[in-house]
Amino acid sequence: SSDLMNYKYSQNIYFYSADEEMPMNKMDFTAIIKTFELFALQDKAVFKECIFHVVWGGISYDFHDIETCKGKKNILIWIADELGSVPSNYVIERFYVIFKNHLRKEIPNSNIYPLPLFTPLLNLPKKGGDMAKREYDVFFSGCLNKNRILLLWGLQGVTGKIAKFLYKISCVRGFGRLVSWIYCGKQFDFSNKIKNSIIKFTDGFYHGYTPQEYAILTSKAKIVLNPRGFHSTECFRMYEAMAAGCIVLSEELPPLRIYNNIPVIQVKDWSNIYDITSRLLNNIALMQKMSHNIYDYYQRNLSCGGIANYMMNVIKTNKIQ
């Protein structure tokens, strides 16, 4: 027997966790349940045809503990695997449709579909509010891992070519350890670099603001920076910022259908961060328009309702079994 922990939520919704030391958190669970509720409201018939198996964690083996139901459309919803593992053929053959977070690219001619992150249901302003009245111009708070050193260097004024060269060197094992020793696990504060801003690197994961404090600060920010996380640019900070109608400045997102035409400013590196933020902050009318577009995109595509609609349409039109 594997260490999957099974939980039956309803007749057609089952939860599985791979790691009892790091179970699904309450905010993720609440957002997923909200998505199912909206799915059922949109098309109850399609919802009843399905058995949903929600798997939490980076599982690399073949899900033998999951019992699929004959005569039903078994749907796998695999979340929280930030490594972007692709399900094995055994898993692919057992499920009618597979929705998965953190895919690195589309998988053509398969029943595997990218899945947006489930944004925690926090109290955020509707329609983003008036950008001119927001208290903070730029906001970022997060731990300094190796992938975020490019942002650190950009904030320190290191030019693009030099930053890229240094980053390539840092990927070499010996130099990488040196770079990590110099930077990672330390605190840096660049809040004074841009007026009325909070730009801080913390010295560890969960060493910054509480989730509710972070949500409040996000809702008060005009621009939110979204550097790469431990493995991917698909971070909750981007989703939470869009839900609050913030302008998002992000490293490049993976080429997935769920991000088609996303109104996020994507950069290859952070060497022009001060130029980009300055141009935005000097055009509040443009930022207000962008804020509305970002909020609307989030509601249509990435909110609980948007995800419910997306999942329903995929299940109804899936031709691969």
C-alpha positions in Angstrom: 0.0 0.0 0.0 1.2 3.5 -0.8 1.1 6.4 1.6 -1.9 8.0 -0.2 -4.5 9.3 2.3 -8.0 8.9 0.9 -10.9 11.2 1.7 -14.4 10.9 0.2 -16.0 14.3 0.1 -19.1 13.3 -1.8 -20.5 10.6 -4.0 -18.3 11.7 -6.9 -15.5 13.7 -5.4 -12.5 12.0 -3.8 -9.3 13.5 -2.4 -5.9 11.9 -2.1 -2.8 13.2 -0.5 0.7 11.8 -1.0 2.3 13.2 2.0 0.7 13.3 5.5 3.4 15.7 6.7 2.3 18.2 4.0 -1.5 17.7 3.5 -3.7 19.9 1.4 -4.2 23.2 3.1 -7.6 24.6 3.9 -7.5 27.5 1.5 -6.7 25.2 -1.5 -9.5 22.8 -0.4 -12.0 25.6 -0.1 -11.2 26.9 -3.6 -11.5 23.5 -5.2 -14.9 22.8 -3.5 -16.1 26.2 -4.7 -15.1 25.3 -8.2 -17.0 22.0 -8.1 -20.1 23.8 -6.8 -20.0 26.2 -9.7 -19.4 23.4 -12.1 -22.5 21.6 -10.8 -24.5 24.8 -11.1 -23.4 25.3 -14.8 -24.2 21.8 -16.0 -25.5 19.3 -13.4 -25.9 16.5 -16.0 -22.2 16.6 -17.0 -21.2 16.9 -13.4 -23.1 13.8 -12.4 -21.5 11.8 -15.3 -18.1 12.3 -13.7 -16.1 10.9 -10.8 -13.5 13.4 -9.7 -10.2 12.2 -8.2 -8.2 15.1 -6.7 -4.6 14.2 -6.1 -2.4 16.6 -4.0 1.4 16.4 -4.3 4.3 15.4 -6.5 3.5 11.7 -7.0 5.7 10.0 -9.5 4.3 6.5 -9.3 1.2 4.9 -10.8 -1.7 5.7 -8.5 -2.7 2.1 -7.9 -4.7 3.0 -4.8 -7.2 5.0 -6.9 -10.2 2.9 -7.8 -11.9 4.2 -10.9 -15.6 3.7 -11.5 -16.9 1.8 -14.5 -19.6 3.5 -16.4 -18.5 6.9 -15.3 -16.1 9.5 -16.7 -13.2 9.3 -14.3 -11.5 12.7 -14.1 -8.0 13.1 -12.5 -7.2 16.6 -11.1 -3.6 16.6 -10.1 -2.4 19.6 -8.2 0.6 20.9 -6.3 3.2 19.0 -8.3 5.5 22.0 -9.0 8.0 19.8 -10.8 5.6 19.5 -13.7 5.7 15.6 -14.0 3.8 14.1 -16.9 1.5 11.2 -15.9 2.6 7.8 -17.0 0.8 5.8 -19.7 -0.8 3.7 -17.0 -2.4 6.8 -15.4 -3.3 8.3 -18.8 -5.2 5.1 -19.8 -7.2 5.0 -16.6 -8.8 8.4 -16.8 -11.1 10.1 -19.3 -9.5 13.5 -18.8 -6.5 14.6 -16.7 -6.2 18.2 -15.5 -2.8 19.1 -14.2 -1.1 22.1 -12.6 2.4 23.2 -13.5 2.7 21.6 -16.9 5.8 23.0 -18.7 4.1 22.8 -22.2 1.0 21.4 -23.9 0.9 17.7 -24.5 -0.7 17.3 -28.0 -2.9 14.3 -28.9 -3.5 13.3 -25.3 -6.2 13.6 -22.7 -3.9 15.7 -20.5 -4.9 19.4 -20.1 -3.2 22.2 -18.2 -5.0 23.4 -15.1 -4.9 26.9 -13.6 -3.9 27.1 -9.9 -6.8 27.3 -7.5 -6.5 30.8 -6.0 -7.2 31.0 -2.2 -10.5 32.6 -1.5 -9.4 35.8 0.2 -11.3 39.1 0.6 -10.0 41.1 -2.3 -11.5 44.2 -3.8 -14.0 43.9 -6.7 -13.0 45.2 -10.1 -9.6 46.2 -8.6 -10.7 49.6 -7.4 -9.2 53.0 -8.2 -5.5 52.6 -9.1 -4.7 56.3 -8.2 -5.8 55.6 -4.6 -3.7 52.5 -4.1 -1.2 53.0 -1.3 1.8 51.1 -2.8 3.3 51.6 -6.2 5.2 48.3 -6.4 4.9 45.2 -4.2 6.9 42.1 -3.8 7.6 39.9 -0.7 9.1 36.5 -1.0 12.0 34.3 -0.1 15.3 34.6 -2.0 15.8 31.3 -3.7 18.3 30.7 -6.5 15.8 31.4 -9.3 15.1 34.9 -7.9 18.7 36.1 -8.0 18.0 37.6 -11.4 15.4 39.9 -9.8 17.8 40.7 -7.0 20.5 41.7 -9.5 18.0 43.7 -11.6 17.0 45.6 -8.4 20.7 46.2 -7.7 21.1 47.7 -11.2 23.0 44.8 -12.8 22.6 45.1 -16.6 20.9 42.3 -18.6 23.9 40.8 -20.3 26.0 40.8 -17.2 23.1 39.3 -15.2 22.6 36.5 -17.7 26.3 35.7 -17.7 26.4 35.6 -13.9 23.3 33.5 -13.8 24.8 30.9 -16.3 28.0 30.8 -14.1 25.8 30.3 -11.0 24.3 27.1 -12.6 27.7 25.5 -12.6 27.9 23.4 -9.4 30.8 25.0 -7.6 29.9 28.6 -8.5 26.2 27.8 -7.8 27.1 26.9 -4.2 29.1 30.1 -3.9 26.2 32.3 -5.2 23.7 30.5 -2.9 26.1 31.0 0.0 26.3 34.8 -0.7 22.7 35.4 -1.4 20.2 32.7 -0.4 18.7 32.6 3.0 19.4 36.3 3.6 17.1 39.3 3.8 17.2 42.2 1.3 15.0 45.3 1.2 14.7 47.4 -1.9 11.6 49.3 -0.8 13.5 52.7 -1.0 14.4 52.1 -4.7 10.8 52.9 -5.8 8.8 55.5 -3.9 5.8 54.2 -1.9 6.8 50.5 -2.5 7.4 47.3 -0.6 10.1 45.2 -2.2 11.5 42.6 0.2 13.3 39.3 0.1 12.8 37.2 3.2 15.3 34.7 4.6 13.0 31.7 4.2 9.7 30.3 3.0 6.8 31.5 5.1 9.1 33.9 6.9 7.2 37.0 5.6 3.7 38.2 5.9 0.8 36.0 6.9 -1.6 35.0 4.0 -4.2 37.6 5.1 -1.6 40.3 5.5 -0.1 39.5 2.1 -3.6 39.7 0.5 -4.3 43.1 2.1 -0.9 44.5 0.8 -1.6 43.0 -2.6 -5.0 44.7 -2.8 -3.3 48.1 -2.0 -0.6 47.7 -4.7 -0.6 49.0 -8.2 2.2 46.7 -9.6 3.1 43.2 -8.3 6.4 41.5 -9.3 6.2 37.8 -10.1 9.6 36.2 -10.3 10.1 32.5 -10.7 9.4 30.4 -7.7 11.3 27.3 -6.7 10.4 25.6 -10.0 8.0 27.7 -12.1 6.6 31.2 -12.8 3.1 29.8 -12.1 2.8 31.2 -8.6 -0.1 32.0 -6.4 1.2 35.6 -6.2 0.4 36.2 -9.9 -3.2 34.8 -9.5 -3.8 36.8 -6.3 -2.5 39.9 -7.9 -4.8 39.5 -10.9 -7.7 38.8 -8.7 -7.0 42.2 -7.0 -6.7 43.9 -10.4 -2.9 44.6 -10.0 -0.6 45.1 -12.9 1.6 42.0 -13.0 5.2 42.1 -14.1 6.3 38.5 -14.5 9.1 36.3 -15.9 7.9 34.4 -18.9 5.0 32.0 -18.4 4.8 28.5 -19.9 3.2 28.3 -23.3 -0.1 26.9 -22.2 -3.7 27.5 -23.5 -4.8 28.7 -20.1 -2.5 31.7 -20.6 -3.4 32.6 -24.1 -3.6 36.4 -24.5 -3.1 36.9 -20.7 -2.7 40.6 -20.0 0.5 40.2 -17.9 3.7 42.0 -18.8 6.3 39.3 -19.3 10.1 39.9 -19.2 13.1 37.7 -19.9 15.1 39.3 -17.2 14.7 42.1 -14.7 17.4 44.5 -16.0 14.8 47.1 -17.1 12.6 46.9 -14.1 13.0 50.5 -13.1 12.2 51.7 -16.7 9.1 49.6 -17.0 7.7 50.5 -13.6 8.4 54.2 -14.1 6.6 54.3 -17.5 3.6 52.5 -16.0 3.4 54.7 -12.8 3.6 57.9 -15.0 0.4 56.8 -16.9 -2.3 56.2 -14.3 -5.0 56.1 -17.0 -3.3 53.3 -18.8 -2.8 51.4 -15.6 -6.5 51.8 -14.7 -7.5 50.3 -18.1 -4.9 47.5 -17.7 -6.3 46.8 -14.2 -9.8 46.3 -15.5 -8.5 44.0 -18.3 -6.5 41.9 -15.9 -9.4 41.6 -13.4 -11.8 40.6 -16.2 -9.3 38.1 -17.7 -8.9 36.5 -14.2 -12.6 36.2 -13.7 -13.2 34.6 -17.1 -10.3 32.2 -17.1 -8.6 31.8 -13.7 -11.2 32.3 -11.0 -13.2 29.3 -9.5 -16.0 30.1 -12.0 -13.6 30.4 -14.9 -11.9 27.1 -14.1 -15.3 25.4 -13.6 -16.4 26.5 -17.1 -13.0 25.5 -18.6 -13.2 22.0 -17.1 -16.8 21.5 -18.1 -16.0 22.4 -21.8 -13.0 20.2 -21.9 -14.9 17.2 -20.5 -17.8 17.8 -22.9 -15.6 18.1 -26.0 -12.8 15.6 -25.2 -12.3 13.2 -28.1 -9.4 11.2 -26.7 -10.0 8.3 -24.4 
